[in-house]
Amino acid sequence: MTNGRAMYLAYDHGFEHGPEDLPAKSIEPKYILDIAAVGKYNAVILQKGIAEKYYTDTQYQKQVPLIMKINGKADIWKGGDLYPLQNCSVEYAEKLGAAAVGYTIYLGSAYDGEMFRDFGRIVEEAHNLKMAAVAWIYPRGEFVKDDVSPEMTAYAARIGLELGADMVKIKYSGSTDNFRQAVEAAGKTRVVLSGGPRLDQEEQFLEIIKSVIQAGGAGVAVGRNVWQHPKPLEITERIRKIIFG
């Protein structure tokens, strides 16, 4: 994070969505890490296997901080009640050079209580190691009728604050005023936008980022809208200008 603002490059999609989300060069982790380093991202987000095999190159460790994603799910089960179990310890993430850990919570799942418990412990472990803890919080489940409504988005942000997250990653709730409600609900917990699937209209995505910043958000954790772009460093620079001015 720089001056309270954040531009993160996310690359946990191979785990979460499968190789079909990694077209052309994006299947190669080194390609993504090069974008993160040259594009001067504040952090790159990886699962542990990629970090073990690629991030340990001191070139990347010196150029871009690491946020280690320590849980995740495969994109096969389509039921609503999800509980992505932890697959990496905070201590091991720290040994691999991570500055922070990330953990997904599905608010509204029948198992959200278990995820709250797990993330509460993760926050304590991370803070004891002088690391940050980031919560991905996505409303999901039988009783969630609109996962990007202002009410649900603000609730997701508030859960991050209540659990002690240093930062919460949430979806866009449709307007600057709606997203501002989430930022206010998060209090001292920083809020970043989840970049989501690549939008066909580049300007639409950039306008969403402008809205997030106007609402008081810290920035964005973006993946597909950068590395699926034909000119990832050009779109990176446009995102940078919006976030950092």
N, C-alpha and C positions, 0 to 999 in steps of 0.2 A: 504494500500500500504506500502511496506517495501523497503527502499532504491530505490525508483522509480520503483519497480517491483510489479506486482499484480497477485494473484491467487484467483479468485472468484469462488464460487460454486453457480450456477444458478438453481433456482427451481420455475420458473414461467410457467412450461410446462403444468401443469394441466389446467391452464387458456387458454394458447395459443394453445395447441394440444389435450387436453382431457385426460381422465384417461388411454387411450390405450398406452400412452407414459410413464406410470408409472407402470411398471410390478413388480410383487412380492412385496418385502419390500418397494420399492420406492413410493408406494401409501401413505405411512405413513409419514407425515411431520417430526415427531420426529426422524425417521431413518436418514433423510437427515440432520437435524440439528446436530445430533450426529456426522455424518461424517464431517460436517463443523467445529465443535468444536475440535474433536480429531485430524482431519487432519490439523488443524491450518491454515485454509483458512483466507485470508485477509478480506473477507466479504462473506456473504450469500445473495442471491438475492431472495426476496419474494414479492408476492402481499400482499395487506393489510390484507385480511382475515386470511392467514396463520400467518402473523406477530402478529395480535391481539390474536390469540388463542394459539400460540406456542412460539413465540420469547419473549413474555413478561416474560417467566421464567427467573429469574435473572441469572441462570446458563449460559444460552446462551448469554445474554446481556454482561456478563463479559468475555466470551470466544471468541466471533466472532462478528465483526461489521455487521450492517445491511444496505443493499442497498434496498430501497423500490421501487418496480416497480409501477408507478402510472398511467399507461395506459395499454391497451392490447386489443386483439381481439380474438374471438372464431374462431376455424378452421372449419368453415362451408361455409361461403361465399368465393367463388373462383374467384370472379372478381378482376380486377387489381387495381381499384381505392379505396384504403383503407384509413380509417381515424379512428384509434383507439382512442376513446375519453378518457380523463382523468377521473379516477374513485376514486382518492384519492388526498386530498390537500397536499401540501408540509408541511404545519403547522401540519396536523394530523400525517404525517410520522415522523416528528420531535418528536411529543409527544409519539410515539411508540418506540422511541429510535433510529431511523434511522440516520446514519451518512451521507447518500447521497440518492438522488432519481434518478430513471432511467425512461426514456421516449423513446418510439419507434417512429421513423420518417420513413415513406416510401417515399424515394426520387424518384420522377417520378410519383407518384400518382397525380391525378387531384386535390387532397386536400393537397398537400405537403405545400402550402403556409399557410394553417390553422395550420398545425403542426409546421411550423417554428415560427409562431406567438405564439402558445401555449408554445413551449419550450423556446422561448425567455423570456416570462413572468416567467416560472418555474425557469430558471436560476437566475433571479433577486430575486425571493422569496427565493430560496435555499441559495444564497449568503448572503442575509440579515439575515438568521438564522445560518450562519457559517456552512452550509452544502455544499457538492459537488453536481454537477449535471452531470449525465452521459447520453449520447445520444446513443441509439441503432439506427443505420442508415443503412437501407437496401433498395437498389434500387429495385423498383417494379412498374409495370404499362405497359400500351400499348406501350410506346416508349422505354422501356428498353429491349434490345435484349439479353444482357448478363450481369446478375447482379453481376458477379464476375470478369469482365474484369478489367485490370489495370486502365483504364480510369474511370470506374464507381466507383471502390473501392476508388480511390484517390479523386474523387468528393465527395463521402460520407464522407470521413475523413475531407475534407476541409470544408464542411458544418458544421461539428461539431465545428471546430475552429471559423468559421464566426459567429456562433450562441452563442459562449461563453461557450461551454461545457468544463468541466474539464477533461472529458475522453470520448472517442468515442469507441463504440463496433461495429466492422465490420467483414465481412466474409473474408476468405482467398482468395487471388487473384492468386494463382497458383504457385508462386515462391518467393524466397527471394527478388529478384530485384523488382518484381511487388509490393510486400507488402511494400518494402522500399519507393516506390513512394507515397504510402498512408501515411506512417509515416511522410515523408517530407511535404506532403500537409497539415497535421494536425498541423504542427508547434509546439507550446507549449502545445497543447492539447494532452494528453496521448492516446495511441491507444492500445486496447486489442482485441484479437481474439474472435469471437463468435464460441463456441465449435461445434455447429451443431449436426446433428444426430450421433448416435454411429457408428463408423467405425468398420467393422469386423476385420480389421488388426490393432491391437493395435500399432504396430511400425509405421504404416503410420500416425496415429494421433500424436504420439510423434515427428516424423520428422517434421510435420507441425508446432508444437510448437517451435522446434529448429529454424526453418526458420523464424518464427515471431520474436523471440528474436534476431537472427542475423540481421534482418532488422531494429532493433531499437524499436520494439514493447515493451510495458510494461509487457505483460503477456497474460492471458487468462481468459475468463468467461466461465466455462465449466459446463455442467450438465450431459447429458445422457452418455457421454464417461467416467464418473466417477460412478454415482449411478446406471447405468445399467450394470456396470462391476461386475463380480463375486467377485472380491476382491477390493472394492473401495479404501481402505486405501493404498493398495499396488500401485495402479495406481496413487493415489495422491502423493505418495512419489517420484515416477518417474517423475511426472510433476514438483514437487517442485525442484528436482535436476537440471532440465533443466532451470527453470526460475531463481532460486536463486543461482545455482552453487554449 
